[in-house]
């Protein structure tokens, strides 16, 4: 499932390049499970970067290797 987790607007002149740093917190990956707990599931997460969803310029992924984790607080700072 594709979901927008954030964006950063960058204005560039033609042929200009820039390095853009972008962090995706764990909180952006969590969801409510059937028991109404915020959880983070293990698996591969794909990151797409582009000017729109139809113009992806960079595609990469990372893997969460831990088993399904219950997120303890609303800021997702602790995972049990």
Secondary structure, 3 states (H helix, E strand, C coil): CCCCCCCCCCCCCCCCCCCCCCCCCHHHCCEECCCCCEEECCEEEEEEEEEECCEEEEEEEEEECCCCEEECCCCCCCEC
